[in-house]
Amino acid sequence: MIIFLYGKDTYRSGQQLHKMMDKFMQDRDPQGLNVNRMDCAQVTESDIWNQIVASPFLAEKRMVVLVGCIASKHEQLRAELLTKMQEKSLPESTILVFWESEYSFKKKEQKEFFARLSTEKYAQEFDELQGAKLAGWIAAEVVERGSRIEPQAAQFLAQSAAGGTWGCSMRIDQLCAYTGGKRAIAVADVQLFVDQKIDDSIFTLVDAIVAKQAKTVFSAMQEQYAQGKDALYIFAMLLRQFRILIEMRDVFDRDIATHSNDMAKELGIHPFVAKKSLPMVKRYSMDLLTQVYTKLLELDIKIKTGQDDQRVLMDLFVASYCSD
């Protein structure tokens, strides 16, 4: 049997490799006597062949994992392996696993070997996850690690964290440790651990919502959708921004701070966010800001209870609020 794991998302492909090795040892080789993982850049061709053709020790099967075989300098090894695969003459007792962190090769023979492995029945490509797929993966990983996460928080992490699944995995560990599994991870928790990319256009959207400028709101939302943002992300950003506006308005009303830099220090928010938000804080009353925030919380309940499609709910919220 030949298994080929490859793709840009090396975190998930590596995760799959570890799961396969663990399952093999659990089912067939509890003592780990018939599993051998080899870094092809660090071993000789003869060492690799010795492992491929070796007989299992007190077992029916053995697993040989070749890491970076295509990327290695072992051109002759690949030529012989290719011949053996075409002849179907590799030992049936050996489960041969190829794992590659690279996915683009220069040499013709490397490309041909890669193409041949890609046609194997158990070849699996791991593309980088984005958007809803990444958020779904995050939610599943959180559960796997014994915790829970709100859908909006998973979406927010997917949109905000750098480093793909590698970066998200690190943040998930931090978030699970932070909440201790005692409650679901919320957007506010994620904000503590990610370096939020500040999107200037969100302030235009927020301002238009408070001012009840429906045409501008819908246009701004379409711009967000065109950038690849989905309804959950827009909702999370709106909820966060209105919470910040309310906090800033409270500080402003109590004369604790009136300058954006002072407000940023007082509330622990980004100076850019405080600077862009201050005109709205001065323009809109606490009552008006609280009114919008309450409507958003009502929308949050509808989203969480699945009363309709998230994008439809967002559009209905805008239409309802702006027409009042």
C-alpha positions as CSV (number, residue, x, y, z in Angstrom):
1,M,0.0,0.0,0.0
2,I,1.2,3.5,-0.9
3,I,0.0,6.6,0.9
4,F,0.9,10.1,-0.3
5,L,0.2,13.2,1.9
6,Y,1.1,16.6,0.5
7,G,0.0,20.2,0.0
8,K,0.5,23.7,1.2
9,D,-1.2,23.1,4.6
10,T,1.7,21.2,6.2
11,Y,0.0,21.4,9.7
12,R,-3.0,19.4,8.6
13,S,-1.0,16.9,6.5
14,G,1.4,16.4,9.4
15,Q,-1.5,16.0,11.8
16,Q,-2.9,13.3,9.5
17,L,0.4,11.6,9.4
18,H,0.6,11.4,13.1
19,K,-2.9,10.1,13.4
20,M,-2.1,7.3,10.8
21,M,1.1,6.3,12.7
22,D,-0.7,6.3,16.0
23,K,-3.6,4.2,14.6
24,F,-1.2,1.7,13.1
25,M,0.6,1.2,16.4
26,Q,-2.6,1.0,18.3
27,D,-4.1,-1.6,15.9
28,R,-1.0,-3.6,14.8
29,D,2.1,-2.6,16.6
30,P,1.7,-1.5,20.2
31,Q,5.4,-1.6,20.9
32,G,6.3,0.5,17.8
33,L,8.7,-2.2,16.4
34,N,7.3,-1.9,12.9
35,V,7.1,1.8,12.3
36,N,10.0,3.7,10.9
37,R,9.9,7.4,10.0
38,M,12.9,8.6,7.9
39,D,14.0,12.0,6.9
40,C,15.2,11.4,3.4
41,A,17.6,14.3,3.5
42,Q,19.4,12.7,6.4
43,V,19.7,9.1,5.4
44,T,21.3,7.2,2.5
45,E,19.4,5.4,-0.3
46,S,20.6,2.0,0.9
47,D,19.2,2.8,4.4
48,I,15.8,3.7,2.9
49,W,15.7,0.5,0.7
50,N,16.6,-1.7,3.7
51,Q,13.6,-0.4,5.6
52,I,11.3,-0.7,2.6
53,V,12.1,-4.4,1.9
54,A,12.5,-5.5,5.6
55,S,10.1,-8.1,6.9
56,P,7.7,-7.2,9.7
57,F,8.8,-8.2,13.2
58,L,6.2,-10.5,14.8
59,A,3.5,-8.7,12.8
60,E,1.8,-8.8,9.4
61,K,2.6,-5.3,8.3
62,R,5.1,-2.6,8.9
63,M,4.9,1.1,8.1
64,V,7.7,3.1,6.5
65,V,7.3,6.9,6.4
66,L,9.5,8.8,3.9
67,V,9.7,12.5,4.7
68,G,10.8,14.7,1.8
69,C,11.6,11.9,-0.6
70,I,10.8,14.0,-3.7
71,A,12.6,17.0,-2.4
72,S,15.7,15.0,-1.5
73,K,18.8,14.4,-3.7
74,H,18.0,10.7,-4.0
75,E,17.3,10.7,-7.7
76,Q,18.2,7.1,-8.2
77,L,16.0,6.1,-5.3
78,R,13.0,7.8,-7.0
79,A,13.7,6.1,-10.3
80,E,13.8,2.7,-8.7
81,L,10.7,3.3,-6.7
82,L,8.9,4.5,-9.8
83,T,9.8,1.3,-11.6
84,K,8.7,-0.9,-8.6
85,M,5.4,1.0,-8.4
86,Q,4.7,0.5,-12.1
87,E,5.6,-3.2,-11.8
88,K,3.6,-3.4,-8.5
89,S,6.6,-5.3,-7.0
90,L,7.0,-3.4,-3.7
91,P,6.6,-5.7,-0.7
92,E,2.9,-6.1,0.2
93,S,3.8,-6.2,3.9
94,T,5.1,-2.6,3.8
95,I,2.8,0.3,4.0
96,L,4.8,3.0,2.3
97,V,3.9,6.6,3.3
98,F,5.3,9.6,1.4
99,W,5.0,13.0,3.2
100,E,6.1,16.1,1.4
101,S,6.2,19.7,2.8
102,E,7.1,21.0,-0.7
103,Y,4.6,21.0,-3.5
104,S,6.6,22.6,-6.4
105,F,9.6,20.9,-8.0
106,K,12.1,22.1,-10.6
107,K,13.5,18.8,-12.0
108,K,11.5,16.9,-14.6
109,E,12.0,13.5,-12.8
110,Q,10.7,15.1,-9.5
111,K,7.6,16.4,-11.3
112,E,7.0,13.0,-12.9
113,F,7.4,11.2,-9.5
114,F,5.1,13.7,-7.8
115,A,2.5,13.2,-10.6
116,R,2.7,9.4,-10.3
117,L,2.2,9.5,-6.5
118,S,-0.7,11.9,-6.9
119,T,-2.6,9.2,-8.9
120,E,-2.4,6.7,-6.0
121,K,-5.7,5.7,-4.4
122,Y,-4.6,6.9,-1.0
123,A,-3.1,10.2,-2.2
124,Q,-4.5,13.2,-0.2
125,E,-3.8,16.9,-0.9
126,F,-4.1,19.4,1.9
127,D,-4.8,22.9,0.5
128,E,-4.7,25.9,2.7
129,L,-8.1,26.6,4.4
130,Q,-9.8,29.9,4.3
131,G,-13.1,31.5,5.3
132,A,-15.8,29.2,6.4
133,K,-13.7,26.1,5.9
134,L,-11.0,27.4,8.2
135,A,-13.6,28.5,10.8
136,G,-15.1,25.0,10.7
137,W,-11.6,23.4,11.2
138,I,-11.0,25.8,14.2
139,A,-14.3,24.8,15.8
140,A,-13.5,21.0,15.4
141,E,-10.0,21.5,16.8
142,V,-11.3,23.3,19.8
143,V,-13.7,20.4,20.5
144,E,-10.9,18.0,20.0
145,R,-8.9,19.8,22.6
146,G,-11.7,19.6,25.1
147,S,-13.3,23.0,24.9
148,R,-16.0,24.9,23.0
149,I,-16.0,28.0,20.8
150,E,-18.8,30.3,19.6
151,P,-19.3,30.4,15.8
152,Q,-18.6,34.1,15.7
153,A,-15.4,33.6,17.6
154,A,-14.2,30.8,15.3
155,Q,-15.0,33.0,12.3
156,F,-13.2,36.0,13.9
157,L,-10.1,33.9,14.6
158,A,-10.1,32.5,11.0
159,Q,-10.2,36.1,9.6
160,S,-7.7,37.6,12.1
161,A,-5.0,35.1,13.0
162,A,-1.9,35.0,10.8
163,G,-0.1,31.8,9.8
164,G,-3.0,29.7,8.6
165,T,-3.7,26.5,10.5
166,W,-0.2,26.7,12.2
167,G,-1.0,30.1,13.6
168,C,-4.6,29.2,14.5
169,S,-3.4,26.0,16.3
170,M,-1.2,28.1,18.6
171,R,-4.0,30.5,19.3
172,I,-6.4,27.7,20.0
173,D,-4.0,26.3,22.6
174,Q,-3.8,29.7,24.2
175,L,-7.6,30.2,24.2
176,C,-8.4,26.7,25.5
177,A,-5.9,27.3,28.4
178,Y,-7.4,30.8,29.0
179,T,-11.0,29.6,29.3
180,G,-10.1,26.3,30.8
181,G,-13.0,24.6,29.1
182,K,-15.4,26.1,31.6
183,R,-17.2,28.2,29.0
184,A,-17.3,28.6,25.2
185,I,-14.6,30.8,23.7
186,A,-16.1,34.1,22.7
187,V,-15.0,36.9,20.3
188,A,-13.8,39.0,23.2
189,D,-11.4,36.1,24.2
190,V,-10.0,35.9,20.7
191,Q,-9.4,39.6,20.5
192,L,-7.0,39.2,23.5
193,F,-4.7,36.8,21.6
194,V,-4.7,38.0,18.0
195,D,-3.1,41.0,16.4
196,Q,-6.2,42.4,14.8
197,K,-5.9,43.7,11.3
198,I,-7.6,47.0,11.4
199,D,-9.9,47.5,8.4
200,D,-10.6,51.2,7.8
201,S,-13.8,50.4,5.9
202,I,-15.5,49.0,9.0
203,F,-15.7,52.5,10.4
204,T,-17.6,53.7,7.3
205,L,-20.0,50.8,7.8
206,V,-20.5,51.5,11.5
207,D,-21.0,55.3,10.9
208,A,-23.6,54.6,8.2
209,I,-25.5,52.2,10.4
210,V,-25.7,54.6,13.3
211,A,-26.8,57.4,10.9
212,K,-29.4,55.0,9.4
213,Q,-28.0,55.5,5.9
214,A,-29.4,52.3,4.5
215,K,-28.0,52.8,0.9
216,T,-24.4,53.4,2.3
217,V,-24.7,50.5,4.7
218,F,-25.6,48.0,2.0
219,S,-22.9,49.3,-0.3
220,A,-20.3,49.0,2.5
221,M,-21.5,45.5,3.3
222,Q,-21.2,44.4,-0.3
223,E,-17.6,45.8,-0.3
224,Q,-16.9,43.6,2.7
225,Y,-18.4,40.5,1.0
226,A,-16.3,41.3,-2.1
227,Q,-13.2,41.3,0.0
228,G,-14.0,37.7,1.1
229,K,-15.5,38.6,4.5
230,D,-18.7,36.8,5.4
231,A,-21.7,37.8,7.4
232,L,-20.4,36.3,10.7
233,Y,-17.2,38.3,10.4
234,I,-19.0,41.5,9.6
235,F,-21.3,40.9,12.6
236,A,-18.4,40.2,14.9
237,M,-16.7,43.4,13.8
238,L,-19.8,45.4,14.3
239,L,-20.5,44.0,17.7
240,R,-16.9,44.7,18.7
241,Q,-16.9,48.3,17.3
242,F,-20.2,49.3,19.0
243,R,-18.9,47.9,22.3
244,I,-15.8,50.1,21.9
245,L,-18.0,53.1,21.0
246,I,-20.1,52.6,24.1
247,E,-17.0,52.3,26.3
248,M,-15.4,55.4,24.7
249,R,-18.6,57.4,25.1
250,D,-18.8,56.4,28.8
251,V,-15.2,57.6,29.3
252,F,-16.0,60.8,27.4
253,D,-19.2,61.5,29.3
254,R,-17.4,61.1,32.7
255,D,-14.5,63.4,31.6
256,I,-11.9,60.7,32.2
257,A,-10.4,61.2,28.8
258,T,-11.3,63.3,25.8
259,H,-8.3,62.8,23.5
260,S,-8.2,59.6,21.4
261,N,-4.7,58.6,22.7
262,D,-5.8,59.0,26.3
263,M,-8.9,56.9,25.5
264,A,-6.8,54.2,23.9
265,K,-4.6,53.9,27.0
266,E,-7.6,54.0,29.3
267,L,-9.5,51.3,27.5
268,G,-6.5,49.3,26.2
269,I,-7.5,49.6,22.5
270,H,-5.4,50.4,19.4
271,P,-4.7,54.1,19.0
272,F,-5.9,53.9,15.4
273,V,-9.3,52.5,16.5
274,A,-9.7,55.2,19.1
275,K,-8.7,58.0,16.6
276,K,-11.2,56.7,14.0
277,S,-14.0,56.2,16.6
278,L,-13.7,59.5,18.4
279,P,-15.7,61.5,15.9
280,M,-18.6,59.1,16.2
281,V,-18.3,59.1,20.0
282,K,-18.8,62.9,19.9
283,R,-21.5,62.8,17.3
284,Y,-23.8,60.1,18.7
285,S,-25.3,59.8,22.2
286,M,-25.0,56.9,24.6
287,D,-28.7,56.2,24.2
288,L,-28.3,55.9,20.4
289,L,-25.2,53.7,20.6
290,T,-26.8,51.5,23.2
291,Q,-29.9,51.1,21.0
292,V,-27.9,49.8,18.1
293,Y,-25.9,47.5,20.4
294,T,-29.1,46.0,21.8
295,K,-30.4,45.4,18.3
296,L,-27.1,43.6,17.5
297,L,-27.5,41.4,20.6
298,E,-30.9,40.4,19.4
299,L,-29.4,39.6,16.0
300,D,-26.8,37.5,17.8
301,I,-29.6,35.3,19.3
302,K,-31.2,34.8,15.9
303,I,-27.8,33.8,14.4
304,K,-27.0,31.4,17.2
305,T,-30.4,29.8,17.0
306,G,-30.2,29.4,13.2
307,Q,-33.4,31.3,12.5
308,D,-32.3,32.1,9.0
309,D,-29.2,32.4,6.7
310,Q,-26.6,34.7,8.4
311,R,-26.4,37.0,5.4
312,V,-30.1,37.3,5.2
313,L,-30.3,38.1,8.9
314,M,-27.7,40.8,8.5
315,D,-29.6,42.4,5.6
316,L,-32.9,42.2,7.6
317,F,-31.2,43.9,10.6
318,V,-29.9,46.7,8.4
319,A,-33.3,47.2,6.7
320,S,-35.2,47.1,10.0
321,Y,-32.9,49.4,11.9
322,C,-32.4,52.0,9.2
323,S,-36.2,52.2,8.5
324,D,-37.2,52.9,12.1
